Amino acid sequence: MVPEMYRKFLVPIDGSALSAVAAKKAVELAGLLSSEIRFLHVIDSRTVQALELTGVDMITVDERVTNIANAYLNEVVRHAEGSKIKAHREIRRGLPAEEILESIKEHGVDLVVMASRGLTGARRAMMGSTTEEVLRLSPVPVLVVR
């Protein structure tokens, strides 16, 4: 019998190769536990703010980053559904760790499955700053894939 506490997974994805590996691992685990998955992509507000300073057309930038996020989400949701996993998708805007933590609370998540690091500019030696912050502040277990 599967513990009820691992029925809802949250899988943050950012388009990095490692987040794709984490998504695949989450699908495998969800299949074993008959769990559902919420895939989350956070459009980092710091990146958007930096682009605003360059004078680029922000409507075009927003459309482009939203289209990229949708492409990432479509791919992982298609994989999950192909494996008979109930999958949800979500795009949020803000600081990634904060938005991940909010999504955990809002959706009653039991387990977070995420990459040890993603597409951040300044990479930490072992673990990305977003993952580290989620690990420290998450009210639920976090499975880190490396």
C-alpha positions in Angstrom: 0.0 0.0 0.0 1.3 3.5 -0.9 1.4 6.1 1.8 -1.2 8.9 1.2 1.5 11.5 1.8 3.1 11.0 -1.6 0.0 11.5 -3.9 0.8 15.0 -5.3 4.2 15.9 -6.7 5.4 19.3 -7.7 8.1 19.3 -10.3 9.7 22.7 -11.1 11.2 22.8 -14.6 13.3 25.5 -16.2 14.3 24.0 -19.6 17.7 22.7 -18.4 18.8 19.2 -19.2 18.9 18.4 -15.5 15.3 19.6 -14.9 14.2 17.3 -17.8 15.9 14.4 -16.0 14.1 15.3 -12.7 10.8 15.4 -14.6 11.4 11.9 -16.0 12.4 10.6 -12.6 9.2 12.2 -11.1 7.1 10.5 -13.8 8.7 7.1 -13.0 8.1 7.5 -9.3 4.5 8.8 -9.8 3.8 5.7 -11.8 5.0 3.5 -9.0 3.0 5.4 -6.4 -0.1 6.2 -8.4 0.5 9.9 -7.8 -0.3 13.0 -9.8 2.2 15.6 -10.9 2.1 19.4 -11.2 4.8 20.7 -13.5 5.7 24.3 -12.7 7.7 26.8 -14.7 8.6 30.1 -13.0 9.4 33.1 -15.2 12.1 34.8 -13.2 11.1 38.4 -12.5 14.8 39.3 -12.2 15.5 38.3 -15.7 12.5 40.3 -17.0 13.6 43.3 -15.0 17.1 43.1 -16.5 15.7 43.0 -20.0 13.5 46.0 -19.3 16.7 48.0 -18.6 18.0 47.2 -22.2 14.9 48.9 -23.7 13.6 45.8 -25.5 9.9 45.6 -26.3 8.5 43.9 -23.1 5.3 42.7 -24.8 7.4 40.7 -27.2 9.7 39.4 -24.5 6.8 38.3 -22.3 5.2 36.5 -25.3 8.5 34.8 -26.1 9.3 33.6 -22.5 5.7 32.5 -22.1 5.9 30.5 -25.4 9.1 28.9 -24.2 7.6 28.0 -20.8 4.6 26.5 -22.6 6.9 24.4 -24.8 8.7 23.0 -21.8 5.5 22.3 -20.0 3.8 20.7 -23.0 6.8 18.3 -23.4 6.8 17.1 -19.8 3.0 16.9 -19.6 2.9 14.8 -22.8 5.5 12.5 -21.4 3.6 12.1 -18.1 0.2 11.5 -19.8 1.9 9.0 -22.1 2.8 7.1 -18.9 -0.8 7.3 -17.7 0.0 9.9 -15.0 -2.4 12.7 -14.2 -0.5 15.9 -15.0 -1.2 19.5 -14.3 0.8 22.5 -15.6 1.4 25.9 -14.1 3.3 29.1 -15.1 4.1 31.7 -12.5 6.0 34.9 -12.5 8.3 36.0 -9.7 11.3 34.7 -7.8 11.6 31.0 -8.5 12.1 29.7 -4.9 9.2 31.8 -3.6 6.9 30.8 -6.3 7.7 27.1 -5.8 7.0 27.4 -2.1 3.7 29.2 -2.8 2.6 26.5 -5.3 3.4 23.8 -2.6 1.0 25.5 -0.2 -1.7 26.4 -2.8 -2.0 22.9 -4.3 -1.5 20.6 -1.3 1.7 19.1 -2.6 3.2 16.2 -0.7 6.6 15.9 -2.5 8.8 18.2 -4.6 11.0 16.6 -7.2 13.6 19.0 -8.6 17.0 19.3 -10.2 20.0 20.1 -8.1 20.7 23.1 -10.3 19.2 24.7 -13.3 19.7 27.6 -15.7 21.0 30.2 -13.2 23.8 32.4 -14.4 26.2 32.0 -11.4 26.2 28.3 -10.6 27.0 27.0 -7.2 29.5 24.2 -6.9 27.1 21.5 -5.8 23.6 22.9 -5.7 21.7 25.8 -7.2 20.5 28.6 -5.0 16.8 28.0 -5.9 17.1 24.3 -4.9 19.0 25.2 -1.8 16.3 27.7 -0.7 13.5 25.3 -1.4 15.3 22.6 0.6 15.6 24.9 3.6 12.1 26.3 3.5 9.8 23.6 2.1 7.1 22.3 4.4 7.2 18.9 2.5 10.0 16.5 1.5 12.2 17.5 -1.5 13.8 14.9 -3.7 16.8 16.4 -5.4 17.9 14.9 -8.7 21.5 15.3 -9.9 
